[in-house]
Amino acid sequence: MKIGERILLTIFTLVVIIVSIFAILLSLGVFNIDSVQSAVYEYMNNPVYGLVPLLMIVMGFAVMFIGVKKKKVRLGIIHTNEFGNLVISPKTFESAGYSAIKDIKGIKDAAIEIEFDESGVEYNIDALVVSDVNIPELTKEVQNAIKNHVETVIGIPVKSVNLHVKDMVAPQTSITHLR
């Protein structure tokens, strides 16, 4: 929900709460009915105050339709050839990225996100790397592996591969049982 929609919803909700509290207090006899009638009479004789209900109606319709907006669905990249279209989902690109880096030594764990448009795919990788690895060389290896694998297997150009090293971890050593 956008900030403007949140503000509109908040204002509308507060006005409804205030009117509801006023109606409850009026029914309980907290207000003198004569003073309420004179205030309503003054309100009705001033045409400027007609804008308040009109504004409330507009806000009511706006609040009603805030949740109706459809979200954009990322179908994927559409690859067209002479026989028709092929839609390749974002999940396919993520899986291809994981497949490309699964055997690279030095990466302990990774999370892949992709962005794409008509010109190709951009990979953003958050990785945990082993502490004894050369990060610049690892970056080149990851970038080349993903670019080559995706372009070979899927046939869509890779615009960029961005590696974000989140942390370095100790390499796993095999543990032997002590006797």
C-alpha positions as CSV (number, residue, x, y, z in Angstrom):
1,M,0.0,0.0,0.0
2,K,1.4,3.4,-1.0
3,I,1.9,6.1,1.6
4,G,-0.8,8.3,0.2
5,E,-3.3,5.4,0.4
6,R,-2.2,4.8,4.0
7,I,-2.8,8.5,4.9
8,L,-6.2,8.5,3.2
9,L,-7.2,5.3,5.0
10,T,-6.0,6.7,8.4
11,I,-7.9,10.0,8.0
12,F,-11.1,8.2,6.9
13,T,-10.9,5.7,9.8
14,L,-10.3,8.5,12.3
15,V,-13.3,10.5,11.0
16,V,-15.5,7.4,11.2
17,I,-14.3,6.7,14.8
18,I,-15.0,10.3,15.9
19,V,-18.5,10.3,14.3
20,S,-19.2,6.9,16.0
21,I,-18.1,8.2,19.4
22,F,-20.2,11.3,18.9
23,A,-23.3,9.2,18.0
24,I,-22.8,7.0,21.1
25,L,-22.4,10.0,23.4
26,L,-25.5,11.6,21.8
27,S,-27.6,8.5,22.4
28,L,-26.4,8.4,26.0
29,G,-27.6,11.9,26.6
30,V,-24.2,13.4,27.3
31,F,-25.0,16.3,25.0
32,N,-27.9,18.7,25.3
33,I,-30.2,18.1,22.3
34,D,-30.9,21.8,21.9
35,S,-27.2,22.7,21.4
36,V,-26.8,19.8,19.0
37,Q,-29.8,21.0,17.0
38,S,-28.6,24.6,16.8
39,A,-25.1,23.4,15.7
40,V,-26.7,21.2,13.0
41,Y,-29.0,24.1,11.9
42,E,-25.9,26.4,11.5
43,Y,-24.1,23.7,9.7
44,M,-26.9,23.2,7.2
45,N,-27.3,26.9,6.5
46,N,-23.6,27.2,5.4
47,P,-23.0,25.8,1.8
48,V,-19.3,25.5,2.4
49,Y,-19.9,22.7,4.9
50,G,-21.5,20.7,2.1
51,L,-18.0,20.0,0.9
52,V,-17.2,17.9,4.0
53,P,-19.8,15.2,3.2
54,L,-18.7,15.3,-0.4
55,L,-15.1,14.8,0.7
56,M,-16.2,11.9,2.9
57,I,-18.0,10.2,0.1
58,V,-15.0,10.5,-2.2
59,M,-12.7,9.2,0.6
60,G,-15.1,6.3,1.2
61,F,-15.0,5.2,-2.4
62,A,-11.2,5.6,-2.5
63,V,-10.8,3.5,0.6
64,M,-13.2,0.9,-0.8
65,F,-11.1,0.5,-4.0
66,I,-7.6,0.6,-2.4
67,G,-7.6,-3.2,-2.0
68,V,-9.0,-3.9,-5.4
69,K,-5.9,-3.1,-7.4
70,K,-4.3,-6.0,-9.0
71,K,-0.7,-6.7,-8.4
72,K,1.6,-7.0,-11.4
73,V,2.5,-10.6,-11.9
74,R,6.0,-11.4,-13.0
75,L,5.3,-14.1,-15.6
76,G,8.8,-14.2,-16.8
77,I,10.7,-13.5,-20.0
78,I,8.9,-14.3,-23.2
79,H,11.2,-15.8,-25.7
80,T,9.8,-15.8,-29.3
81,N,10.8,-17.9,-32.2
82,E,9.3,-18.8,-35.5
83,F,7.0,-21.4,-33.9
84,G,5.6,-19.4,-31.1
85,N,6.4,-18.1,-27.6
86,L,8.1,-19.6,-24.6
87,V,7.6,-18.0,-21.2
88,I,10.5,-18.6,-18.8
89,S,9.6,-18.0,-15.2
90,P,11.8,-16.2,-12.6
91,K,12.1,-19.5,-10.7
92,T,13.7,-21.1,-13.7
93,F,16.4,-18.5,-13.8
94,E,17.0,-18.8,-10.0
95,S,17.3,-22.6,-10.4
96,A,19.7,-22.2,-13.2
97,G,21.8,-19.9,-11.1
98,Y,21.9,-22.3,-8.2
99,S,22.8,-25.1,-10.6
100,A,25.7,-23.0,-12.0
101,I,27.3,-22.3,-8.6
102,K,26.5,-25.5,-6.7
103,D,30.0,-27.0,-7.3
104,I,32.0,-23.9,-6.9
105,K,34.4,-24.4,-4.0
106,G,34.4,-21.5,-1.6
107,I,30.7,-20.8,-1.5
108,K,29.1,-22.1,1.7
109,D,25.6,-20.9,1.1
110,A,23.9,-18.5,-1.3
111,A,20.5,-16.7,-1.9
112,I,19.7,-15.7,-5.5
113,E,17.4,-13.0,-6.6
114,I,16.9,-12.0,-10.2
115,E,15.6,-9.0,-12.1
116,F,14.8,-9.1,-15.8
117,D,13.5,-7.1,-18.7
118,E,13.5,-7.5,-22.5
119,S,17.3,-7.1,-22.7
120,G,18.2,-9.9,-20.3
121,V,18.6,-11.1,-16.7
122,E,20.4,-9.6,-13.8
123,Y,21.5,-11.9,-10.9
124,N,21.9,-10.6,-7.3
125,I,23.6,-13.2,-5.1
126,D,24.0,-13.0,-1.4
127,A,26.7,-15.5,-0.3
128,L,28.5,-16.9,2.6
129,V,32.0,-17.7,1.6
130,V,34.7,-19.8,3.1
131,S,37.3,-17.7,4.9
132,D,40.3,-19.1,3.0
133,V,39.1,-18.2,-0.5
134,N,40.3,-15.3,-2.7
135,I,37.1,-13.3,-3.1
136,P,37.9,-11.5,-6.4
137,E,38.8,-14.8,-8.0
138,L,35.6,-16.4,-6.6
139,T,33.5,-13.5,-7.9
140,K,34.9,-13.9,-11.4
141,E,34.3,-17.7,-11.2
142,V,30.7,-17.2,-10.0
143,Q,30.0,-14.5,-12.7
144,N,31.4,-16.7,-15.5
145,A,29.7,-19.8,-14.3
146,I,26.3,-18.2,-14.1
147,K,26.6,-16.3,-17.4
148,N,27.8,-19.3,-19.3
149,H,25.3,-21.8,-17.8
150,V,22.2,-19.5,-18.2
151,E,23.1,-18.4,-21.7
152,T,23.8,-21.9,-22.8
153,V,20.9,-23.7,-21.1
154,I,18.1,-21.0,-21.3
155,G,19.4,-18.9,-24.2
156,I,18.7,-15.5,-22.6
157,P,21.5,-13.0,-22.2
158,V,22.8,-12.3,-18.7
159,K,23.2,-8.6,-18.2
160,S,25.1,-8.8,-14.9
161,V,26.0,-11.0,-12.0
162,N,26.4,-9.1,-8.7
163,L,27.9,-11.0,-5.8
164,H,27.4,-9.7,-2.3
165,V,29.5,-11.4,0.3
166,K,27.4,-11.4,3.4
167,D,30.0,-13.1,5.7
168,M,33.0,-15.4,5.8
169,V,32.8,-18.7,7.6
170,A,35.3,-21.2,8.7
171,P,35.8,-24.1,6.3
172,Q,34.2,-27.3,7.2
173,T,36.7,-29.9,8.4
174,S,35.8,-33.5,8.8
175,I,35.5,-34.5,12.4
176,T,36.9,-37.8,13.6
177,H,35.8,-39.6,16.7
178,L,38.3,-39.4,19.5
179,R,39.0,-42.5,21.5
